Amino acid sequence: MRGAFGNHRRLALGKAATPRQRVLATLVTLATLVLVLLTAVDCGSSTTDGIIPRSSDGASAQALEQSFTQVVHRTLSSIVEIVSPTGLGSGVIFDDKGDVVTNAHVVGKSASFEVRPSTGTRTYPATLVASYPPDDIAVIRIQDAPPLKPAKFGHSSTLEVGDIVLAMGNPLGLDATVTNGLVSALGRTVQEPPSGDQPGAVLRQVIQTSAPINPGNSGGALVNLNSEVVGIPTLAAVNPEFGGSAPGIGFAIPSDTATDLASQIVANGRVVNSRRAALGVSISTVTDGTGKPVGVGILGVTPDSPAAKAGLRNGDVMIKVDDTPVATAQQLQEMLGQHKPGDTVRITFLRPPGEAQTVTLTLGELPAS
């Protein structure tokens, strides 16, 4: 390599060089090469291939780490552990009156609880204000507590897939635990299984996240990097093949839903406007002779409900909503969860012994608690 540099230098210098000149020329050439290489690396950092100088990588990682730390310091003091006679969960301080928003399945049928802030050691008694199982939201109120720091709630409607989020709560009884992940999907409709004395529910417009959610996390906070609560972690997906939780797939109730219902409970002692679509029927899954689900049977029709006005009656078997087949009661509930009161839908049904019929109706609102 030195001979090659020497030839190049000789062509550049145009005459024979002394040993001192050769040394100087070599140093200059090496310095020039280093400058060229550095320039090439620096130019590469601005291209679309994502090459970033190592120093920039370190600064970016440090800035992200500091963001995580700041979010934890700002928010964790607003997270509480809730202990009921049947188990434990998490909650988020909703206001300066001691109201705490959590999951309905965390409170269950209990009316009194023990609450401990995540950053403290003392516990305080709390009582149930109201629970709304259809959306798995409840509010409890801490009694005789010192001033507490309410969480800052953000708007879940501004979330985008790929946003970084932190889950804060008390999984498996490990208080003040923080995990991180991404917003994996938005607008999911999921079936929450029965738990203890809770019947389960069809949850609408939920946030899917890769932040780990474990038992005890329920009712805690899903937080963005602006230190805003954007969701209430509620359940983890189950792997149907192997059983147990599916890693990296959890769900949270959107903060827009949680704050709406919690505000109603605090102001009125109950939910007065469910904002959930309803047909006005009681239903069950209908199966054929082999046990295969084939439709949704109507067991009862509420007077003056959308179903009644459309002419649906006991014994009818619903098989389709718009162009989507429904074979089970759960599928029908999931379909309704994707609609809001006032939406118009087509219901295709069977009325023995006749053939399939279709009616168009405007959905009503699920009665509040």
WOKATA-V916861 format. One record per backbone hydrogen bond with DSSP energy under -0.5 kcal/mol. NH is the residue of the N-H (numbers start at 1). CO is the residue of the C=O. If there is no record, write none. Layout:
NH	CO
NH	CO
//
This chain:
5	1
6	2
7	3
8	4
9	5
10	6
11	7
12	8
13	9
14	10
22	18
23	19
24	20
25	21
26	22
27	23
28	24
29	25
30	26
31	27
32	28
33	29
34	30
35	31
36	32
37	33
38	34
39	35
40	36
41	37
42	38
43	39
44	40
45	41
46	43
47	44
50	47
51	44
57	53
58	54
59	55
60	56
61	57
62	58
63	59
64	60
65	61
66	62
67	63
68	64
69	65
70	66
71	67
72	68
73	69
74	70
75	71
76	72
78	75
79	76
80	91
81	116
82	89
83	81
83	114
84	82
84	87
87	84
89	82
90	218
91	80
92	101
93	78
94	99
95	99
98	95
100	140
101	92
102	138
106	103
107	103
108	104
110	107
113	126
114	83
115	124
116	81
117	122
118	79
120	117
124	115
126	113
127	141
128	111
129	139
130	139
132	137
135	132
136	133
137	132
138	102
139	130
140	100
141	127
142	98
143	125
150	148
151	93
153	151
154	229
156	154
158	155
159	156
162	183
163	160
165	181
166	223
167	179
168	166
168	221
169	177
170	216
172	215
173	170
174	171
175	173
177	169
179	167
181	165
183	163
184	182
184	208
185	208
188	206
190	203
192	190
192	201
193	191
195	198
198	195
201	192
203	190
203	201
206	188
207	252
208	185
209	250
210	182
217	214
219	233
220	217
221	168
222	231
223	166
223	221
224	228
227	224
229	152
230	222
230	228
231	222
232	253
233	231
234	251
235	251
237	249
239	244
240	238
243	239
246	237
247	245
249	246
250	209
251	235
252	207
253	232
255	230
258	254
259	255
260	256
261	257
262	258
263	259
264	260
265	261
266	262
267	263
268	264
269	265
270	264
272	270
277	339
278	364
282	300
284	297
286	295
288	292
291	288
294	286
295	286
295	327
296	318
297	284
297	295
298	316
299	282
299	297
300	282
302	280
305	302
307	279
309	305
310	306
311	308
312	307
315	298
316	313
317	350
318	296
318	316
319	348
320	348
321	324
322	320
322	346
324	321
325	323
326	319
332	328
333	329
334	330
335	331
336	332
337	333
338	334
338	335
339	336
342	363
343	340
345	361
347	359
348	320
348	346
349	357
350	317
351	355
352	350
354	351
357	349
359	347
361	345
363	343
363	361
364	278
366	276
//
